[in-house]
Amino acid sequence: FHEDHLREFGYDRRGDEVEVVTVRIRILSGAGRLSLGRRPKSGRAAGASGVQTCWLETGPARKIPVYDRGSLPPGVSLSGPALIREYSATTYVAPGFRFAVGAWGELSLTVPRGPA
C-alpha cells in the first residue's frame, strides 16, 4: 500500500495505520440465472399513507401525498407532486411528473414534455 501511495501521490506515511474505508467484492457463482418474480397486479387503488407539508420549487408550502413504495401495486400510474418512501430512500415526484410502478416493483418517472 505505502509504495503504491508514494508512487501515486508523491509521499507515504509508513508509520501511520492504514484505514480501509471501502471494500468492493464481486462474487461469481455457478448457481445459474437468477429468476426474478413479477409482482401480481392488484385491482386495488393506490392510496396515500399520509401527507407531508413541503416547500416546492415555486409557491408556498403545501401538503402533498406520501406513498409507501412496498404497498404500490404494479400498474399504478399517478401524477406528482408526491413522495414515495421506502426503507432506504425517498423519491420526490415533482409537479407535472408522473410515476408508474412496473411488474417487478420498479418506479419509472416520466418527465413532462416542454414546448417544441
Secondary structure, DSSP 4 states (H G I P E B T S, - for coil): -HHHHHHHHS---TTSPP-----------SS----PPPPPP-SS----SEEEEE--SSSS-EEEEEEEGGGPPTT-EEESSEEEE-SS-EEEE-TT-EEEE-TTS-EEEEPPP---
